[in-house]
Amino acid sequence: MTIFNLGSINADHVYRVSHLPGPGETLAATSLQTGLGGKGANMSVAAARAGSHVAHIGAIGSDGMWARNRLLEYGVDTRHIVELAVPTGHAIINVDDAGENAITLFAGANQAISEDKVASVLSAGNTGDILVTQNETNAQAVAAEIGSKLGLRVCYAAAPFDANAVKAVLPYLDFLILNAVEAQQLEEALGIPIEDLDVADIIITLGSDGARWIGDGTDQHFDAIAVEPVDTTGAGDTFTGYVLAGLDRGLTMGQSISLAMRAAALMVTRMGTADVIPDLKEVEEFSGIS
């Protein structure tokens, strides 16, 4: 089947620093890496490297042709990425010696995607295909509604978190992925426990504490794999891409989550984002700290 991803495409500028800078602080970086990123691009690369056919719906500026080419190199279907007269999105990422990060985003072309283009691409979808989107583009609610009507399995990764953005897509969702902080924020915004949401499957990622799956009459915890983290940037996106690819390949939700846990654990041992997302063979051979 196909995983359609309405997703952001960014140029990531990753600075290595001794600690995350505080207000008013000027800090010298020890290194700089520039590469492909954006939550959408990361998820597309992860799902493609996990063996799925991924059709990315997105936009770049004239300065972003390299990003589209890079996605194609990584196995992503890039026919639905359009070039606009708007700069390509980018991110300034500080990563400290403990692997934690602080990120500043400029949306650029990611917020100028044509709703008509989204509708046109999704019209080619089939029942059983997957649609995923995140809160780094426009047209999320439009895509979710169209996907739901067409019988696609609609997934939303609720980051960067905005309660109104989640509320807009919630009626159409089959699958929601968010972290523990986002889950708490959503509960506060809606006034109900996360378990009471009318969504078939919910995954709450818990960082080094693993992940929690609520769905199919179960509430199951999955342990994290022990690693020495180098950079946590993109780990959640890698997790999401691998979960969706697992489901696309016919794995159960539990099997998909277990596979994704391994992928995310391997990802945090690497410096960078989309360019260093592991492929399926690497993930299957990885066992963490022995």
N, C-alpha and C positions, 0 to 999 in steps of 0.2 A: 504494500500500500504506500501512500505518500504522507509525509509529514509536512504540512504547510506551516511556515513560520513567518508571521508578520513581525519582523524584528529589526532592531537597531543595528547599525553598522558604524563603528567608530575607529578612529586612529587612536590607539592607546599610547600615551607617553608615560612610561613607568620609571619613577625616580626611587632609587634605594637610599634610605636615610637611616640614621641611628635611632631616631624616635620620631613619632608623628609630631609635626610642628604645632605649637600652641598659638593662641591669638597674639598677633604682633611679632611673632618670632620669625627670623630669617635663618634658614638652615641650609647648609651646603650638602648637596647630594653626592653620594660616592659613585653612582653610576646612572646611566640613562639607557633604557630600551624603548624603541618605538615599534609597534606592531599592530596587528589586527585585533580589534576588540568590539565592545558593545555586547549587551546581554543577548541580543538576538543573534548576532554573528557567532558568539560563543556557543549558543545552543545548537545552531545549525551545524557547526563544525563537529560538535560532540556527537550529535545524532548520526551525521554522515559517517564519522569514523567508527561508530558503533554498528554500522552496516545498513542504515536506512536510506531510502530515497528522500531527500529533503529539498523542497522547493521554497526558496527564500523570497519573501515579498518585502521589498525595502527600497531605499533611495540613497543616492550618494550625490555629491557635487562633482564638478569637473576635476577636482583635486583628488577624487576617490577611486579612479579606475583601478589602481593597484589593489584596492580592497576587494573589489568585485573579482579581479583575476585571482587573488589569493583564495577566496572562497571556492572558486571553480577548481583550483588546484587541490583543495581539500575534499573534493567530491560533492560539493553542494550545487544544486541546480540554480543557476544565477539568471535565468531568462527573465525573471520578474523583478529584477533590481533595475530601477530607472535612474537616469542621470538628470538632475535638476539644476537650475541656476541658483543654487543655495550651497553654502559650504558643507562638506562632509562633517558629520558629527565627530567630536573628539573627547577624550577624557584625560585629565591630569591625575595620575595615580601615585601617591606616596606609599611606599612599603617599608616598614621598619624591620629591625633585626629579629623581631619575634614573628614576622610574617603577617602582621596585621596591616590593614590598609586604610587610607582615607582618599576619597575620590571626588573630583569636581568634573561635572559633565557639561558639555555644550551640545545641545540636541541637533542643531543644523538641519540637514535634509531629512533626518529621522522624523521630524514633526511636520513634514510637507508632503506626505504620501497621499496620493489621490484615492479617495474612497471608491470611485468608479473602477480604478485599477484593481483594488482589493476585491471588489465584487466580481469583476471579470475573471480574475485568477481562480477564486474559490468556486466559481460556477463549474469548473472542470473537475471538482472534487467528487468523490464517490463515498457512499455510506461505508463507514469503517475507517476512512482516512482520519488523520489527526490534524487539528489546528491548534497551534500554540502561539501565544502572544505575551508581551510583558509591558510594563509601563514606561517604555522609552520611545514609543512612537505615538502618533495620532491614529485614529480610526480603529481603536481596539474594540469598542462596543459594536461598531458596525460589522467588523469581521466576526465577532462572537455570535451576533444575531444571525448573520448569513450562514455561518458554519453550522449552527444549531438547526436551522431550518433545512439544511441540506443533509443532515444526518451525520455530520462529522463529529468526532469526539473532541470536544472543545476544552482546551487546557489553558489556564492562566497562571503565570508565575508573577506573584504580586510584589514585584520590586521594579524600580524604587517604590516604596509603599505610599499609597495615597488612598484613603478610605473611599473617597468618591469614585475613583477609578475602579476599585473593586466592586462597589455597589452597582456601577453601570453594566458590568459584565456578568455579575452574579446570576441573574436569571437564566443565562444561557450555558452555564458551566457544567461540565461532567467531571472536571478534575481541577483541583486548586493546589498549588504548591507555594508555600511561604515559610519563612523562618519563625523562630519562637517569638521574637520581638514583634514581628508583623502580625502573628496570630493574636497576640495580646492586644495590639492596637486595633485589630479588626473586631475582636470581641467587645472592646470598649465602644467602638463606633456603632456597632449594630445592637448592642445591649443583650446579646445572647451568647452562650458558649459555642465555641468553634464546632463542637460535636453536633450541634443542632442545625447547622447549615444544610440546606437542601442541595447538596452536592454529593455525587456518588462516591468520589474518592478525594481525600484530602491528605496531603503529606506535609508534615511540619519538620523542617530540618533543624537539627539541634547542635550543629557544629561538632565539637569533639565528643559530644554525648550521643551522636548518632542521628536517628530519624524516627518519626512516629507516623504510622499510616492508620487513618480512620476510614473505613469503608468496607462494604460487603459483610456487614455485621461484625466487624472486628475492630479492635484498637490495639495495634501491634507495635512494639518497639524493636528497632534494629540498632545493634551496637556499631559504633564507629570502628574503623581499622586504625590501629596505632601507627603514627608516623611522626617524623620530625618536620614540622612545617617550615617552608621557606617563603611561600607567598600564597595567601588565601584567595587572591583575586581570581575570579572565574570558576571557583570550585563549585559554587551553587549552580551555575549555568551548566557546567559539565555534568553534574548530578541530574539536572532536569533533562538534558539531551539524552543521557544514557537511559533514564527511566522510560522516556517516550520511545526510544529505539527498541528497548526490550519488549515493551507492549506491542509495538509494531511487528516484531519478529515472532510474536505469539507466546512470549513468556508470561507467567502469572505476575501479578503486581508484586508479590513478595520476591520472586526471582529477579524482577526488574530493579527493585530497590536494592537488593543485595549487590547486583552488578554495578549499579550506580554508586553505591557506597565505596566500592573498590576504585572506580574511576575518579571520584572526588578525592579520595585519599592519595592516590598517585598524583593527581593534579597539584595538590598543595606542596608537593616536594619539588616543584618546578617553578622557576621564575618566568612570569609572562602570562598571557591570556590565550587567545584562540590559537596562536602559532604553536603552543606546546601541549595542547589537549591530546591525551593519549588515544591510541587506536585500540580496537577490540582485543587484538592479540596481546598487547602490552598489559591491558587490564586483566585479562584472564590469567596471565602469568604472575601477576603482582600479589604479594601476600602481606605487605607491610613490614613492620619491625619484627624480626624473629626473636 
